[in-house]
Amino acid sequence: MSHRSVPMTGNPRKIRWVLPKGATQFGALAIILLIDSLVAPHFFSIHIQDGRLFGSLVDIFNRGAPVALLALGMTLVIATGGIDLSVGAVMAIAGATAATLTSHGYPLGMVLPAALAVGAICGLWNGFLVAVLQIQPIVATLMLMVAGRGIAQLITEGQIVTFESGALSHLGSGALFTLPMPIIIAFAMLIAVWVLTRKTALGLFIESVGINLRSAYNAGVNTRLVLVAVYVICGICAAVAGVIVTADIRGADANNAGLWLELDAILAVVIGGGSLLGGRFNLLLSVIGALIIQGMNTGILLSGFKPEFNLVLKALVVLAVLVVQSPRVSLRNLLRRKP
């Protein structure tokens, strides 16, 4: 009996290391927090005072809550292939509404629904322009971005409105189980939006619209309703963020409330891996992106750099992320190139 050796054909199988989803974002957040700790010696020290957690690390999560809320809504809008430049202005409108009603003696049970309704109406307006009139999202939302500040000033009559309501201010500076309320509210909104988009068909519809609007329509998806829904959700998220900021400072400044935060929200989504072309989205990673931005802000302030340097750094981060996402200059393509 003879034995023949069969020659092995083909190239040996290469082992490829694949990072878990979100590892890049969590790693970047860890690195930024580590750098912040080198700048501030007691960065990770946390203590309880007056029934509330205090510390630089807690402040990052606390101050990052408004941007995280904006990022939640912006994630859904960008997933459809759109963008919302009006979220900062919606924050100002909702904050002005809450502060004005509170200063006139209205209870919290009426103030909160009114502020959220204002945000929903703003989102409905944007959705109508984009879905029904088919105006480009960047143009449609730019209208409200410009007009929104004027609307907020009309509500406050051009003044900085202050109030002394302990119930409303508790939402911005209070605590529950030692955790600051903005953190709890942002976490609750994350869970609510996640359930809405991942436990119902809405999330699948959003991704299908972002991938191919025409194909989604031909498949029976009510694309107009989906587009309107994401802008309404985005408006509500912006309204919640506006109420938190107003409650924290116990007043409403129509000129400065939410100023340029729409750029931070877009950056948070991009850092979280969201594509500006639309498609798949990840809410948690967008929130991590918001924390990364706040971590950079805190690090710059602690290191003594001028605040203007922060804008330059954010622009460089956006450029780096977009280059990595580019089909022509992607990390995967660079690794596959032969020498």
N, C-alpha and C positions, 0 to 999 in steps of 0.2 A: 504494500500500500504506500503510495507516494504522497508527500505533502508539498503543496505549492504555496509559496508565500505571495500573498496578494499585495501589490504595492499600494501605498496610501496615496490617494489623489486629493487634490484640493488644498487650499491653504488651511493652516491650523486655525482653530476658532480663537478669536480674540476676545479677551475679557474686557467688558466695558463697565465702567463704574457710573452708575446713575444716582444722582443725589435725590433724596426724597423731596417731594413737592413742598415748597416753602422753605427749604433749608437755606437758600440764599438770603431770603428776607429775614429769617430769624437770626442767621449768622451776622448779617449786617447790623441788626438791632443790637445784638450782643457786643459787637465790636465798638459801636458808637457809645453804648453805655460804659464800656470799659475805658474808652478814651475820656469820657466825662468824669469817670472816677479818678483818673490820673490828674485831671485839672482841679477837681474839688476833692480834697482828702476824705471828707466824711460823706461822700456822695450816696453810698448805700446804707447809711445809718437812718433808721426809721424809729420814730417815737410817737406816743399817743399823748395828745394834749387836748383837753376839753372834749374828750370823747371822739377825737378825730385823728387819723393818721397824718403825720407830717414828715417831710423829708424831700430831698431833691428828686429821688426816684419816684416818689408818689406824685410830685408836682408834674413830672413828665406825663404820666398817665392822666392826671387831672387836667392839665392845660391842653393836652392833646385830644381831649374828648370832643370839643366842637369840630375840629378838623376830621376826626374819625367819623362823626355823624355825617358831615358833608361827603366824606369819601364813600359811605354806604350808598347814598343816593346817586352819587356820581358814577359809582361802579356799574349800576344798572343802566344808566343813561349811555355810558361809553360802551357797554356790552351790546347795545343796539346799533352802534356805529355813530352815535350822536355825541353831544357835549352840552353842558349847561354852564354858561358863564354868569348866570344871574344868582347863584346860590348866596353869594355875599350880600347882594342887595335884598334878597328874600330874608336873610338873617336880620338885616336892618329893619325891614318892614314888620316882621313878626315881633322883634324886640320893642319897636316903637309902639306897636299895638298893645303888647303886654304891659309896658311901663305906663302908657297913657291911661288904660283902663284901671290899672292898680292905683294910680295917683288920684283917680276919681272915685275911689272907694269900692270898686267892684270886687267880689270875692274871687279866690283862686279858681273855684269851680266854674266860673264864667270866663276868666282871663285865659286859662289854658286852651279850652276849646276854640276860643276866638282866634288866638295866635296860630293854632294848628290849622284852623280853617283858612286863615289868610295865606299860609304856606301852600295849602292844597289848591287854593284858587290860583295862585301864581304858577304852580306847576301845571294846572289845567290850561291856563293861558298858553304857556310854552308848548304843551302837548298839542293844543289846537293848531298853533302856528306850524308845528313840525309835521303832524300827522294828517291834518285836514287840508291846510293851505299849502303843504309841502314846501315850506320855506326851509332853507338850510339851517340846521340846528345852531351853528355858530352865529348866524345873523339873527335868528329868532330870539335866542336867549340874550344876545347883545342888546336888544331893544330894552328888555326888562332890567338888564344890568345898569343901563344908563338911566332909565326912567325910575327904577326902584328907589334910588337915593332921594329923588324928588318926592316920591310918594311917601317915603318915611319922614321926610322933613315936613310935608303937609300934615301928617298925623301928629307930629310933635310941635307943629307951628314954628319950626325953625329953632326950637330951644332944646337944651339938654334936660330931659324929663327925669326927675328923681322920685323915689318913693321910699316908704319906711315899712313896707309889708314884710313881716317875718316869714309868712308862709311862702311867698314867692322867692325871697332871698335864700331860703333854705335849699331851694333847688340848685343854686349856684355855689353856695358856700357851706351848706350843711353836710351832714354825714348820716349814714345808716350802717349800723354795726361797724363803726369806726371808718368805713370806707367813704370817701367823698362822693356826694350825690352825682356830680357829672360823670364819674366813672361808672356808677351803677346805672344811670340813665343810658349811657352809650352802650353798655353791655346788654341792657334790656332791648335796646333798639336793634343791636346786632342779632340777637336771638329772634326777635320778631321778623326782621327782614329775611333772615336765613330760613325760618319756617315758611314764610310766604313764598319764597323762591325755590326752595328745595323740597318741600313737602307738598307742593301743588305743581300744576303744569306750567305756572307762570315762568319759572326759571328756564324751562326748556323752550318756551315760546320766545323769551328774550334772546337766548343764544341763537335760535334759528333765524330771528329777524336780523341779528347782527351779522351772521354768517352770510345769509343771502335773503334779502327782503322779498324778492320776486318769488323765489322758491318757497319761502314760508307762506306767502299769500296763495300760491297755487296749491299748497298742501292743505289749505283750509284754515290757516291761522288768521285771526282777526288782527292784522298788523296795526291798524289804526288804534285799536283799543289797547294793544300792548304798548305802543309808543306813548299814548296818553297816560297810561298807568305808571310807566317808569318816571315820567316827568312829575306826576303828582306825588309819587313816593319821594322823589328827590326834593320837591318843595316842602313836604312834611318834615323830612330830615333836616333841612335847612332851618325850618321854623323852630324845631326842637333845639337846635344849636343856638339860634338867636335868643330863645328864652333863657337858656343856660347862661349865656354871656350877660344878658340884661340882669338876670337874678344875681349874678356874681358881683357886678359893680353897682347894683341897686339903682340903675338908671339906664337911659337909652340915649345914645349919641348917633343920630342918623348919618352923620358924615363919616364916622370912623368904624362903626359896628360892622364886623365881617369884611373889612377892607382888604382886598387881595387874597382873601382866604379861598376864593374859587381856584386860584392857581395852586395853592397847597393841596386842595382836594384832588385836582387833576394829577398833580405830582404823586400823591399818595397812591392813586390807582395805578399809575404807571410803574412806580416802585414795586407795587404788589403783583406785578406781572400782567396786568391788564393791557390788552392791545387797543390802541386808538382806532383800529380798523373794525373793532367789534368782535363778538363771538363769546367764547367762554370767559367766565368771571369767577373770582374768589373773594368773598366778602371779608373773610378773616385776614387774608394777606393785604387787602386794602387798608384795614385797620392797622396792621403792623406797619404798613407804609406811612400812615399818619404818625405813628409813634416814632418812627425813624426821623421824620421831619422835625418833630418836637424835640427829639434827642439832639439833633443838629443845632436847633435854635438854642437849647439850653447850654450846649457845649460852647457855642460862640459867645454867649453872654458871660458864662463863667470864666472863659479864657481872656476876656477883656477886649475882644475885637469889636470894631464898630458894627452896629446893626446892619449897615449897608452891605457889609461883607456877606451877610446871610443870603441876600438876593443873588449875588454872584455864585455862591456855592450851590444854591438850588438850581440855577441855570446849568451849571456844570453837571450836576447829578442827572437832570433831565436829558442832557445831551448824551451822557454815558449810557443811560438806560435805553434810549432810543437807538443808539448805535448797536447795542447788544441785541435788541429786538429786530434790527434790520435784516431782511432775508439775505442781502449781499454780504453784510459784515456781521455775521452771527458767530457766536462762540463755537457752535457745533460745526459750522462750515470751515472755520479756521482749523479745527482739530482734524477734520477729514482731509484737508489738503495734503497732497503728497509733496515731499521736499524736492 
